[in-house]
Amino acid sequence: RITGRTALCSGDSSTLTATGDFDSCRWSTGDTSRSIRITVPGTYFVTAMRAGYCPGGGDTVIVTMGNKPTPRIQGNATLCEGDTGRYLVTAYARRSYRWIAPDGVMLGSAANSGLDVRWPAAGIWSVSLVETDDSSGCSDSTSFQVTVYAKPSPVMVG
């Protein structure tokens, strides 16, 4: 039996392992170790042997290449303290979203393709997003810089 992740994301690798009771094995790649590291999709099979020559069975897996999202945040880059900014990404079917705004107050769900954030203090902050393709499990993240200015304080004269 072959175990390991069978959906790769762009730039990723996976380790496939032949499990079971056998003395040696040979992979379709020519490798003879119990585990192989793969970086490209394709069909991989392993043949297990006992005493070096008696076939003991085998297994085959198909490794696919998943879709890796490329999130791009759009929204309010400049605000005043206390204001609420709106941040969006293009929404796709079968995608999950996880927003992070540690210096702001997130309003609503952080699992949508859009988020409102109230910025209580002046400074340079960021909104981050992790977007996951639910069918492949591939994910990527991005950040968006937000500059929040202090509101002017009126001065009474006279």
N, C-alpha and C positions, 0 to 999 in steps of 0.2 A: 504494500500500500504506500502511495506517495502522499506526504503531507506538506503543507506550505501554502503560501498565498499565491493564488492563480490569477489575480488581476493586478497588473503592473500599472503604475502611473509614470508619466514621462520623467525620465531621469532616475527612476527607482530601480531597486533590485529586489530579488526574493530568493530565499533558500528553500529548495525542494529536498526533502529527506525521504529515503526509502526506509520503511519500518517493517519489522517482522523478524522472524527467526531464520537467518541465512548466514552463510560464511562470507560470501562475496557478491558483488553485483556489477553490472555494466549498464551505464546510461546511454541513451541515444546520442549524447554528446561525446562519447568515448571515455568519459570519466569513470573511475572504478571506486570512488569513495561513497559512503552512505549518503552524503549531502553534496549538492551542487548549488552554486550561486548563478542565477540567471538574470539577464538584463534586457532580453528581447522576448516578444511573444512568440508562441509556436507550440508545437506538439512535442512533449517530452515523455519518453518511456524508459523504464528500468526493467532489467531482467535479473532476478535473484538466482544465486546458485548455491548448492551445498557441495562441500568437499571440492570446490573449484571447478566442477564440470557438470554436475547434475542440475538441470534446470529446476528451480524451485518456485516458478511462477513469476509474474510481473504485473506492472500497472502502467497506465498511461494517463497523463493529464494534459489539458489544453490551457495554455497561459495566454490571456488576452491583454490588450493594451487599453486601459481605461481613459476616460476623458478627464483631463486635469483642468479645473476652472481657472479663469484669469480675471479675478474680480477687479473692478475699477470703481472707486467711490467717487460720487459727485455730491456736492452740497455746499453749505455755507462755510467758507474759509475764514471769514472775518466777521466778528460779532462784538457786542458789548456785554460786559458781565451781567448776568441775570437773563440774557436773551436765550431763546431756544433755536437751535439749528436743526435742519432736516438733512439727513444723509441717505443716499440711495445707491443701489447697484441694479443693473439690469436683472430682472427676475427670469428664471428659467424653470421649466418643469423638472421634477426629480432633483432639486437642489436644496440643500440645507444651509442656513446662515446663522452665524454666531458673532454678534457685535460685542465690542469691548470699548468702553469709554471711561477709564478709571478716574478721571478728574472731572467728569460731568455727571449729571443725573439723567440716566436713561429713562425715557418716558415710553411706556408701551413694551411690547415684546422684543427681546433681542434676537428672536428667531425668524424675523421677517426680512424681506429684501429692502426695507427702509426702516429708519430709526430717527426719532426726535431726541435731542439731547439738550438739556438746559445747562448752561455754563455759569456756575455761581461765582467764579473768581477770575480775575484777569490773569493772563499768562499765555504761554504757547503750549497747547495740548494736542492730543491726537485721538482720532477715532480709528479703531482697527476692526477688521472683518476677516473671519475664516469662512470660506465658502467650500462646501463639499458636494461632489457629484454623488448622489445616493446610489446610483446603479453600479458605480465602480469603486466607491469609497475614496477616490482621489480628492485631495483638497489643496487649497492654496490660500495664502493670506495677503493682505495689503493694509496699509495705513494711510491716513489722510490728516494733514496738519491743520490745526485750527488755531487762529490767533484771536484771543479774547482781550479786548481793551477795557480798561477801567472807565466807568461812567464819570463824567466830570462832576465835581462837587460844587454846587453854587456857593458863592461867598457873599454874605450880606455886608454891604458897605453903608456906613452912615448911621 
